[in-house]
Amino acid sequence: TFLFDDLIPPSMNLELNEQQKMIRNMVREFAEKEIAPVAAELDKTGEYPTKILEKMAKLGLLGIIIPQQYGGAGLDTISYVTVVEEISRKCASTGVITSVHNSLAAWPIMKYGTEEQKKKYLPILAKGEKIGAFAGTEPNAGSDLGAMKTQAVLKGNHYVINGDKTFITSGPKAGIIIVFAVTDKNAGVKGISAFIVESSFKGYKVGSIFDKLGINASQTSELIFENMEVPKENLLGKEGDGFKIALSTL
């Protein structure tokens, strides 16, 4: 037999540093005061936690991992995990919204976006002016992204996207969505591309909102694209990078 401690090198420090402890305590206090009293009611009614998210935005919690130069807090991964953990202790729904917003919407823009895309979209996400989402799953293409049917065709200065996405976290409320679509149907997964989509784009529509067994305040829906026009400059990375972007983001 052996102790778990035997697996940890003597030089490895697993303690939070002082800044991380301060962040943990601040978020824990916020969650106790602002989230815990309403969490059960939010889950019962399915009401989106708009007021809580507004308060979180003021604390920088919607831009945890976004660099300071783009209006975010620029914190390290351990601090980010700690924030999501403390929020989720009191409300799983708010925790899911926070993690998707930071990890699945902001991160791919940080990693793969042009400087112009970063300057345009990251401050909006950091301030919580718009909530972020990630649209990869389709009715017949969940874990198998290579089976997706949504298509994007370049026409002049716009890509025209047609297709359906499903089970999209924050779908009914999201304003900035990372959308994946096929740009070359003969190239398999190498024919998938990623786009930064705004919910205000022509042809963008929210479909059915799903009833779930829990985490109800995190609304989940279909997204429907009918000749949705996406500016050419909103291509994230290069054509064909979508599968790589999706997997690295997830």
Secondary structure, DSSP 8 states (H G I E B T S, - for coil): ---GGGGS-TT---S--HHHHHHHHHHHHHIIIIIHHHHHHHHHHT---HHHHHHHHHTTTTSSSS-GGGTS----HHHHHHHHHHHHHH-HHHHHHHHIIIIIIIHHHHHH--HHHHHHHHHHHHTTSSEEEEE--BTTBSS-GGG---EEEEETTEEEEEEEEEEEETTTTEEEEEEEEES-TTSGGGGEEEEEEETTSTTEEEEEE---SS-TTS-EEEEEEEEEEEEGGGEESSTT-HHHHHHHH-
